[in-house]
């Protein structure tokens, strides 16, 4: 375990260093906006076991690293003292996330039925994996796909990974193309102002008995420990409830970074109250150091995420999956753009880029794209991602129930159940549309 940790740190550091040098000496890479973390991730994907197999990368261990880095990064962000922006941004962000999940699911299943007309071996249930692979990432798509494979879906786990890999392609390559086009547009118009990268002066922040960075890491560790204990308690309560309880418990573990951020936010509130009452004497929490921790964590996490994507070899469903993911990638951007323009009156483009990156890849890719236009994470888009995800957990509970339709359709070989699931998503989407209109009316 220790050797694997050190080797992984060595590999990611070397990949990152190579990426920095490539951008330094290759003019084309300097002209386009491509984060070093994404470039390093592509190098890992190219040199790793997927293609050239020059570098020995433990993909399974990388997955574990990504899992914990995500929690640490968002706990650090949530511990910062952030000025309120006066918008009900988190509610709107949650509606964007769940609305996009539904849009991707409806699109995927509808195209799945269309493909099934020409290829009877192609299951419309595969369409349900689009929001899992695009919106949730490789872990969730692989997990659900593997469960469906045991029920009878051909290569379910490989299909889940393939869809997630395609989502990463849209989040990285597609996201970078969109990002550069937007930057050109900004330069031609004075209506939008690009947040320039700023040199932040490092101030002395040390105590007599410890370094300022040390106390930040200690507090992050305590918050993460509380999060772990809380999730274990919830798991113990839900497990006796059968498959539904275990499924919901698994989903909560997948959203551990959201739970951690909520715990961190509560911790910050309590700490501020203790400080106001002069019970806590020292001002231990420092926005600058917490932001630096989050920045380092997200850079390493993005590199690890792209390096860890495994391309599954699929022959039977290849063209069907290609059609689904190609359509989902293009239409997701326009759907997200439509929603962000309605929800966010300020920093709309920053939110648009971040949400597109997250809803085609993972939060880590959304953060990578966001940091190119908001390097100091001042626009509020990063908070919208994480706390919007927290709200989406509540609003998205019915989606977990809807996933039972394709499971029963596969096990009983009845496509009509997939149709019932599609109808359920449409009806729930209409309900969210009404809620969204009420939200916009109250905000205005």
Buried (B, 14 or more C-beta within 10 A) or exposed (E): EEEBEEBBEEBBEBBBEBBEEBBEEEEEBEEEBBBBBBBBBBBBBBBBBBEEEEBEBBBEBBBBBBBBBBBBBBBBBBBBEBEEBEBEBBBBBBBBBBBBBBBBBBBBBBBBBBBBEEEEEBBBBBBBBBBBBBBBBBBBBBBBBBBBBEBBBBBBBBBBBBBBBBBBBBBBBBBBEBBBEBBEEBEEEEEEEBBEEEEEEEEEBEEEEEEBBEBBBEBBEBBBEBBBEBBEEBBEEBEEEEEEBBBBBBBBBBBBBBBBBBBBBEBBEEBBEEBEEEEBEEEBBBEBBBBBBBBBBBBBBBBBBBBBBBEBEBEBBEBBBEBBBBBBBEEBBEBBBBBBEBBBEEBBBBBBBBBBBBBBBBBBBBBBBBBBBBBBBBBBBBBBBBBBBBBBBEBBEBBBBBBBBBBBBBBEEEBEBBBBBBBBBBEBBEEBEEBBEEBBEEBE
